[in-house]
Amino acid sequence: MLRDGSRQSWLIVSCSELLQTLVPMCLEQPVPDEKHINELLLEIAKRPRAALAQLPTPIHRLHNFEGQLDGQELWIKRDDLTGLEGGGNKTRKLEFLVGDAIETGADMLVTAGAIQSNHTRQTAAAAAKCAMQCALLHFRWTEDAGPVYRQVGNILLSGIMGAEMFLDETDRPIEDQSPLVDFYEYLRSCGHLPYLIPAGASEHRLGSLGYMACAAEIVKQSKALDLHFDYVVHCTGSSSTQAGLVAGFAAMGEITRVIGVSDDDETSIKRDRVIRLANDALAEIGMSVRVLPTDIEIITADKSPYGAAESETFDAIRLLARTEGLIADPVYEGKAIRGLLALANDGRFENGCRILLMHLGGTPAVHAYANQFGSLKLSQFPI
Ligand SMILES: Cc1ncc(COP(=O)(O)O)c(C=O)c1O
């Protein structure tokens, strides 16, 4: 089969290949050449970067769970294994923000999040690894999920890793992190040299670079595996994961479609934010290509607010756990799995196409939601 030079059209040259006309075009997409991948990585490499992550993270096929879809091939990228305690997507983002913090002479990382925030826990881990102090401001962005919500999971790990932890008990909508600047000023007035990291590490000029680099990592891995991913599906919250992936693929001329699954019942603020962050990131590294509104796709699968989940999401978590031995949390990854199933069910994916599901971490939070999984069956023995 010869490519005729354009991005999507192909010339059929043999009988056996004629058979492939029966499978959709999505199976036969070209991947960027090394030059485009390296150009992107060289631009990103001009920024200071703290070595925090274990990269590349593995990609493997989900042979069992795949049967739940509608004739698609399903792979997973294990960004739950990025390194630092508990792993997750913030490790990639923090490599750039912490690199900048160290270069500017900061001695403390300062950030905010929900009580069971993965981001605050990963910031505590990054600070520990870089011999910096860490101050975390927790917000009541969601109701406590159960009796041990404030004692286990992410917040427990942050405490063990030495972060100084604060709690603002005011009920706030999820996007509201307005006290963070006062918190930063307070820490400065105490004599620290703090570096301010917004919640989710997204609203920052370097926040999307980690997932731009991840886009290049995905393309390199897919080249090595001699395959092409037609779709990347993942959970979207503060939005720099999706922004970075979309911007990275655009910078390389890669046509993989990224679909975000919202971590709450909202998509339009996130859509605007993904476009803005993606284009800011491209401008930051001096690339002239820009993403368009049509490049951004975000769906809602679970209509619960942030931090809560419907029983169907817990069912999706159990399904992944019992078919693949992998755990997803109810705040983020469970919603992504549910979204993936809903998309397949709605016929969004072509038959035979290849999907890469991003596991972005979050497993420690499962413990804080223990009571919502129902009681464990522990049979007496001897009977
Ligand atoms: C486990 C997990 N998945 C997905 C996300 C969403 O990523 P982003 O905030 O970059 O949209 C987060 C962010 O907090 C997360 O912790």
The ligand as an ORCA input file, in Angstrom:
! r2SCAN-3c Opt
* xyz 0 1
  C      -6.458     10.958     38.437
  C      -6.743     12.181     37.628
  N      -7.276     12.036     36.404
  C      -7.577     13.096     35.633
  C      -7.352     14.395     36.079
  C      -7.712     15.538     35.185
  O      -6.552     16.138     34.659
  P      -6.544     17.686     34.331
  O      -6.766     18.411     35.632
  O      -5.230     17.967     33.727
  O      -7.667     17.933     33.395
  C      -6.807     14.596     37.346
  C      -6.608     15.963     37.869
  O      -6.735     16.278     38.980
  C      -6.489     13.461     38.150
  O      -5.946     13.598     39.373
*
